[in-house]
């Protein structure tokens, strides 16, 4: 099996195994920084919202599903 044939699970398992045997603190710090940065980019913004913000979005989605909506033009006209 070549490296390009590895599944994501195989790659993760390999990384765990390698991390357990490597002792170079500089290398481990660099790998940690790289992975931490990528993980931060992949986080779901939803988790960063307050419960109140999440509830407001849920209410808006419920309004959308119930067809309780107005066009942007209608809303903007109200404030001109």
RABEL-V600336 format. One line per field, one symbol per residue. phi: phi as a letter, one per 40 degrees, with the letter a starting at -180 (. if undefined). psi: psi as a letter, one per 30 degrees, with the letter a starting at -180 (. if undefined). burial: 1 if it has 16 or more other C-alpha atoms within 10 Angstrom, else 0. A space follows every 10 residues. Layout:
phi: ???
psi: ???
burial: ???
This chain:
phi: .cdccccdcc cccccdcccc bcbccccccc cccccccccc ccccddcccc dccccccccc ccccccgcbb ccdcccccbc
psi: kleffkleee eeeeeeeeef fkfjeeeeee eeeeeeeeee ffkkfeffkl eeeeeeeeee eeeeeghill leeeeeefg.
burial: 0000000000 0000000000 0000000000 0000000000 0000000000 0000000000 0000000000 0000000000
